[in-house]
Amino acid sequence: MQAKTAKKAEPGYLGGLASMGATCLTHPLDTVKVQLQTQKQVQHGFFGSYHNFNTNEHFLIHYQGMTFKIVKTTGFFSLYNGMSAALLRQATYSTTRFAFYEYAKEVLVEWEVKKGNDINKNQLPFYQKMIIAGIGGGIGSILGSPADLINVRMQNDSKLPLEKRRNYKHCFEALYRITKTEGFTTLYTGFHMSSLRGVLVTVGQLAFYDEFKTKLIQTPYFNDTIATHFVASMCAGFVATLITMPPDVIKTLLMNAKPGELDGILHATREVLRYDKLGLFKGFWPRYVRLGPFTIISFI
């Protein structure tokens, strides 16, 4: 029996364009997440309340949630600070990881077909999907790290005192100024944590999305419909959020720090945990509320 011809991989740029579209809708949540993560002594929560597990104090600050604070102090459109950098990041990072993942799946399927195994890309072993998703996420993160750093700085700028703000006009001006005044290598500050986060989030989003979708369709309750994609996307978004929060928090702090302020990953981690035992999960809810719909929009 002759093996079926594998379906050709979708162009990688489609994943990048979908991610850029999703960013336009979810960017305010990312801004809130960044400003939550850069708090040392937490005063604002996403929902308006916060429990400090170091002191066992619970602060009821429903009128001072971070979103309300940002809008009140710097205006609604400050939630979109860093949009140009966020789009540049998705154009480099997401395009690369989607393209690599889809291409690698097709290569693996072709190998199996040549060996006489009649399978499609949805039938690949989960461990293979995790490996290629991780590699794609790592490569994409290295390419997108400069834009990621600029995005973090622009999102956090409105929180700083006027005299300490960087006031980048857009991502390209930021690239020029950082390279000229701080050196090219500064653009890759925190890239190791960014790469780790990229590996984990791509494994969570792509490999787990594929796995959840496949398992759901195998049940008698789901078919290959938008509802199935929705459920698989939300589940994958939760997994991706959970496993990426610690490196995401450290990445944000390293990228936002002034020269000499933080002495590497361990120093940043100690600083976070000194103020809050759960500090490595600061910004969990806005990240999930963003990443769930982000995953849905990207795949549907």
C-alpha positions, 0 to 999 in steps of 0.5 A: 500500500502506498503511503499518503502524501503529507500535507505541505507545511503552512508558510511560517510568515502566517504564524508571524502575522497571526501573532502580530494580530493577536498582539494588537488585541492583547498588548495592554495585558502584557503592559500590566504584566510587566509593571506588576513584575517590576514592583519590588514591594508589591502595592498593586495586584491585577485584580486589585488585591494582593497577598504577601506570603512573606509577611502573611498580610493581605492587602485589599486594594480593589480601587488600586489594581494595576490596570486602573493605576496605569490608566489613572496616572498616565492615560489609557493609551499608555497601556499600548506603550511598546507596541512597535517593539512588540510587533517587531518581536513577533515579526522575528520571534514568532515567525521563526518559531512557527516556521521552524516547527511546521517545517520540522514536522514535515521533515519528520513525517517525510522520514517516517513515510520513507520508512514505510510508516503511513502517518501525518504530522498530528500523529508524531510522538509528543516528545518529538513535538516538544523537541522541535518546538523547543528548538524553534522557540530558542532560535526565535527568542535569540532573534527577537531578544533585542525587540523584547528588551525594548518592549519591556523598557517602553512598557515600564517607562510610564511607571518611572519618575519623569527624570528617569524615563528613557522616552523612546519614540519607537523601536527603531529609535530605541535600537539606535540609542541603545546601540550608540549609548550602551553598546550593541551587546546591551540589546541581548541583556537577559537573552538567556532567560528570554531564550529559556522562556521562548523554549518553554512557551513554544513547547507549551503553546505549540506542542501541548496545543497539538497534543490537546487538540489530538486527544480531544478529537479522539474522544466522542465529544469533540470534532475538528471544530473551532470549539475544539481549537478554543479548548485546546488553545486555552489549555495550552495557554495555561500550561505555557503560562505556568511553566514560563512565569519564573524565567519571564519575571527574571527576564523582565527584571534583567532587561529593565535594570539600569547598568550595574543594578542587577548582577545576573540571574541569581541576584535577580532571583534573590531580589524577587524572593526577598520581597515575596515567596511567590514573586517568580509568579508575579503577573501570572493572571494578566499573562494567562488572560493574555496568552490564552486568547493570544494562542486562540487568535494565533491558531484559529 
